[in-house]
Amino acid sequence: MKKTYIARQAVFDRNLDTIGYELFFRDTAENKFPEVDQDIASSKLIIQNHIQSDIQTLCMGKLAFINFTESNLIHKFPLMFDKDLIVIELVGHKKPSANLVKIVSYYHKHGYKIALTEYDLAIHWDVLFPYIDIVKVNIEKINTKRLIPAVARMKTFDISIVAERVETRNQQQTLAEVGFNYFQGYFYHKTEMIEGQTLTTVKTMMMQLLSETSKSVLDFGKVSQIISQDVNLTIGLLKMVNNVSTGANVEINSLRQAATYLGEEKLRQLVAILALSNLTSERADEVCKQALITGRMMETLSTKNHFVSVKEFAFITGLLSSIEVILSMPVAEILKTMPLASPIEKALIANDGVLGELLNLTTAFISDNNENILQLITKQGLSKEIIQQEFLNACKWCQTLELNS
């Protein structure tokens, strides 16, 4: 388990009402941008705030301003987000290339709000005006009087202007007269740090997944099999399904169904982000190992007696059994962001139903809860020897995954 650090700074309108927050990647508790490639920084923000967290909560229901490089845009990373939740901030450009114009027009047609940052008054930026919604201006670098002709040209396209590095109320009032619509700076809101948790990803599995998703035709069965061997990937996949199923009543019964529902393009995007963000570690988290063993054990036990009725749900339920510990959040809150079938939700939240009985039996045995285990085994018409053997088989299976490589 690793800690994550995200900084945010509010963007205000003329009435000092917050319209959104710009998000900044941090890799330590020290509130400064690390020496890291911008592509990686953007990818990490996507992972931390969208796949493993809730961007609406982080930004308190306001817009999230997120930096995207041209490479991020080409790989369609912004499509991971609801277009109504984010503003795409263009970064890393000294002048607009023909390719950038084409890319920006693509996101504009898809309804995304786009902000041009690092604006230096050069007239060559005007080619982007038909496709952007916001221009951000660093007032420490640009004399605002020189901005007046550009403001006149922007009005034709109904572009709003954000003043960055605003330090005093007098500055804000003067800038409003010039034509600025929004304001950002320490006078209003110092950049604040938000600490969270991120999950580790096993290198060997990521390499397998990258290899499989690089093929011209995806084998959803193989992809879902690889994903099923890592809790982090499972959580990421399920959250992605939730992101693209807005307004649809989708109940996921298996990882293969989730991968198929997501489709080739978005599944490839998920893998690209996970790889680029470099969410890897030398050792797999022990909690994740236990979740794998639980899932495998539940899968094999579901072939016995009346557990057969929940066989299709068994593995994914066990895999998610430690999610509360992994994400340090109440399981009921976590499951709000995951489109799971009702039996899985009931089992994870309250050990309810046949699936809940199977989960209770498995976890009681693994945790060596001797007070309940004999009663549970007898109730299900099983023997302790059978349970013990399935536990050993699950442990051996987990070892074959080479989680420490």
Solvent accessible surface area in square Angstrom, and as a share of the most:
residue,aa,sasa,rsa
1,M,83,0.37
2,K,72,0.31
3,K,107,0.45
4,T,6,0.04
5,Y,30,0.11
6,I,11,0.05
7,A,0,0.00
8,R,31,0.11
9,Q,14,0.06
10,A,3,0.03
11,V,0,0.00
12,F,26,0.11
13,D,30,0.16
14,R,114,0.41
15,N,118,0.61
16,L,60,0.30
17,D,84,0.43
18,T,34,0.20
19,I,38,0.19
20,G,0,0.00
21,Y,19,0.07
22,E,9,0.04
23,L,0,0.00
24,F,42,0.18
25,F,8,0.03
26,R,20,0.07
27,D,79,0.41
28,T,68,0.39
29,A,71,0.55
30,E,101,0.45
31,N,62,0.32
32,K,122,0.52
33,F,96,0.40
34,P,17,0.11
35,E,186,0.84
36,V,43,0.25
37,D,79,0.41
38,Q,74,0.33
39,D,32,0.17
40,I,46,0.23
41,A,6,0.05
42,S,4,0.03
43,S,0,0.00
44,K,33,0.14
45,L,5,0.03
46,I,0,0.00
47,I,0,0.00
48,Q,15,0.07
49,N,0,0.00
50,H,16,0.07
51,I,1,0.00
52,Q,13,0.06
53,S,48,0.31
54,D,56,0.29
55,I,6,0.03
56,Q,95,0.42
57,T,98,0.57
58,L,20,0.10
59,C,1,0.00
60,M,124,0.55
61,G,60,0.58
62,K,90,0.38
63,L,36,0.18
64,A,0,0.00
65,F,0,0.00
66,I,0,0.00
67,N,37,0.19
68,F,0,0.00
69,T,13,0.07
70,E,46,0.20
71,S,38,0.25
72,N,0,0.00
73,L,3,0.02
74,I,94,0.48
75,H,93,0.41
76,K,66,0.28
77,F,1,0.01
78,P,0,0.00
79,L,29,0.15
80,M,4,0.02
81,F,5,0.02
82,D,56,0.29
83,K,84,0.36
84,D,87,0.45
85,L,37,0.19
86,I,0,0.00
87,V,0,0.00
88,I,1,0.00
89,E,2,0.01
90,L,2,0.01
91,V,8,0.05
92,G,55,0.53
93,H,23,0.10
94,K,187,0.79
95,K,127,0.54
96,P,19,0.12
97,S,51,0.33
98,A,91,0.70
99,N,69,0.35
100,L,1,0.00
101,V,29,0.16
102,K,150,0.63
103,I,19,0.10
104,V,1,0.00
105,S,15,0.10
106,Y,67,0.25
107,Y,2,0.01
108,H,76,0.34
109,K,163,0.69
110,H,88,0.39
111,G,40,0.39
112,Y,16,0.06
113,K,71,0.30
114,I,1,0.01
115,A,0,0.00
116,L,2,0.01
117,T,12,0.07
118,E,94,0.42
119,Y,7,0.02
120,D,74,0.38
121,L,24,0.12
122,A,30,0.24
123,I,124,0.63
124,H,71,0.32
125,W,3,0.01
126,D,32,0.16
127,V,74,0.43
128,L,0,0.00
129,F,2,0.01
130,P,59,0.37
131,Y,59,0.22
132,I,8,0.04
133,D,51,0.27
134,I,11,0.06
135,V,0,0.00
136,K,1,0.00
137,V,0,0.00
138,N,26,0.13
139,I,25,0.12
140,E,112,0.50
141,K,165,0.70
142,I,16,0.08
143,N,84,0.43
144,T,26,0.15
145,K,158,0.67
146,R,148,0.54
147,L,0,0.00
148,I,96,0.49
149,P,79,0.49
150,A,3,0.02
151,V,11,0.06
152,A,62,0.48
153,R,76,0.28
154,M,1,0.00
155,K,149,0.63
156,T,109,0.63
157,F,86,0.36
158,D,128,0.66
159,I,14,0.07
160,S,27,0.17
161,I,3,0.02
162,V,0,0.00
163,A,0,0.00
164,E,36,0.16
165,R,121,0.44
166,V,0,0.00
167,E,75,0.34
168,T,62,0.36
169,R,110,0.40
170,N,112,0.58
171,Q,63,0.28
172,Q,8,0.04
173,Q,91,0.40
174,T,73,0.43
175,L,6,0.03
176,A,21,0.16
177,E,149,0.67
178,V,34,0.20
179,G,18,0.18
180,F,0,0.00
181,N,49,0.25
182,Y,50,0.19
183,F,0,0.00
184,Q,5,0.02
185,G,4,0.04
186,Y,120,0.46
187,F,82,0.34
188,Y,36,0.14
189,H,40,0.18
190,K,140,0.59
191,T,24,0.14
192,E,60,0.27
193,M,58,0.26
194,I,48,0.25
195,E,101,0.45
196,G,27,0.26
197,Q,59,0.26
198,T,4,0.02
199,L,2,0.01
200,T,8,0.05
201,T,3,0.02
202,V,10,0.06
203,K,83,0.35
204,T,39,0.22
205,M,1,0.00
206,M,10,0.04
207,M,126,0.56
208,Q,83,0.37
209,L,1,0.01
210,L,59,0.29
211,S,65,0.42
212,E,17,0.08
213,T,8,0.04
214,S,88,0.57
215,K,94,0.40
216,S,105,0.68
217,V,114,0.66
218,L,10,0.05
219,D,60,0.31
220,F,40,0.17
221,G,18,0.17
222,K,99,0.42
223,V,0,0.00
224,S,9,0.06
225,Q,113,0.50
226,I,15,0.08
227,I,1,0.00
228,S,17,0.11
229,Q,27,0.12
230,D,4,0.02
231,V,1,0.00
232,N,5,0.03
233,L,2,0.01
234,T,0,0.00
235,I,0,0.00
236,G,1,0.01
237,L,0,0.00
238,L,0,0.00
239,K,11,0.05
240,M,0,0.00
241,V,0,0.00
242,N,51,0.26
243,N,41,0.21
244,V,52,0.30
245,S,10,0.06
246,T,110,0.64
247,G,89,0.86
248,A,56,0.44
249,N,150,0.77
250,V,26,0.15
251,E,88,0.39
252,I,0,0.00
253,N,48,0.25
254,S,42,0.27
255,L,13,0.06
256,R,140,0.51
257,Q,66,0.29
258,A,0,0.00
259,A,0,0.00
260,T,72,0.42
261,Y,90,0.34
262,L,11,0.05
263,G,23,0.22
264,E,67,0.30
265,E,89,0.40
266,K,50,0.21
267,L,0,0.00
268,R,69,0.25
269,Q,11,0.05
270,L,3,0.01
271,V,3,0.01
272,A,31,0.24
273,I,0,0.00
274,L,6,0.03
275,A,33,0.26
276,L,60,0.30
277,S,0,0.00
278,N,92,0.47
279,L,3,0.01
280,T,33,0.19
281,S,29,0.19
282,E,116,0.52
283,R,149,0.54
284,A,11,0.08
285,D,26,0.14
286,E,107,0.48
287,V,44,0.25
288,C,11,0.07
289,K,36,0.15
290,Q,90,0.40
291,A,0,0.00
292,L,4,0.02
293,I,27,0.14
294,T,2,0.01
295,G,0,0.00
296,R,77,0.28
297,M,0,0.00
298,M,0,0.00
299,E,56,0.25
300,T,38,0.22
301,L,0,0.00
302,S,0,0.00
303,T,73,0.42
304,K,53,0.23
305,N,79,0.40
306,H,84,0.38
307,F,0,0.00
308,V,79,0.46
309,S,82,0.53
310,V,14,0.08
311,K,95,0.40
312,E,108,0.48
313,F,22,0.09
314,A,0,0.00
315,F,30,0.13
316,I,5,0.03
317,T,0,0.00
318,G,0,0.00
319,L,0,0.00
320,L,0,0.00
321,S,36,0.23
322,S,13,0.08
323,I,1,0.00
324,E,80,0.36
325,V,94,0.54
326,I,0,0.00
327,L,14,0.07
328,S,78,0.50
329,M,80,0.36
330,P,80,0.50
331,V,22,0.13
332,A,45,0.35
333,E,76,0.34
334,I,1,0.01
335,L,7,0.04
336,K,147,0.62
337,T,30,0.17
338,M,4,0.02
339,P,17,0.11
340,L,7,0.03
341,A,2,0.02
342,S,45,0.29
343,P,49,0.31
344,I,0,0.00
345,E,54,0.24
346,K,109,0.46
347,A,0,0.00
348,L,21,0.11
349,I,88,0.45
350,A,71,0.55
351,N,68,0.35
352,D,73,0.38
353,G,42,0.41
354,V,48,0.27
355,L,3,0.01
356,G,0,0.00
357,E,53,0.24
358,L,0,0.00
359,L,10,0.05
360,N,52,0.27
361,L,0,0.00
362,T,0,0.00
363,T,46,0.27
364,A,7,0.05
365,F,25,0.10
366,I,34,0.17
367,S,75,0.48
368,D,98,0.51
369,N,57,0.29
370,N,93,0.48
371,E,157,0.70
372,N,70,0.36
373,I,5,0.02
374,L,109,0.54
375,Q,131,0.58
376,L,27,0.13
377,I,7,0.03
378,T,106,0.62
379,K,138,0.59
380,Q,10,0.04
381,G,59,0.57
382,L,22,0.11
383,S,40,0.26
384,K,92,0.39
385,E,130,0.58
386,I,67,0.34
387,I,0,0.00
388,Q,71,0.32
389,Q,91,0.40
390,E,24,0.11
391,F,48,0.20
392,L,72,0.36
393,N,62,0.32
394,A,1,0.01
395,C,30,0.18
396,K,123,0.52
397,W,42,0.15
398,C,7,0.04
399,Q,141,0.62
400,T,97,0.56
401,L,21,0.11
402,E,108,0.49
403,L,11,0.05
404,N,76,0.39
405,S,62,0.40
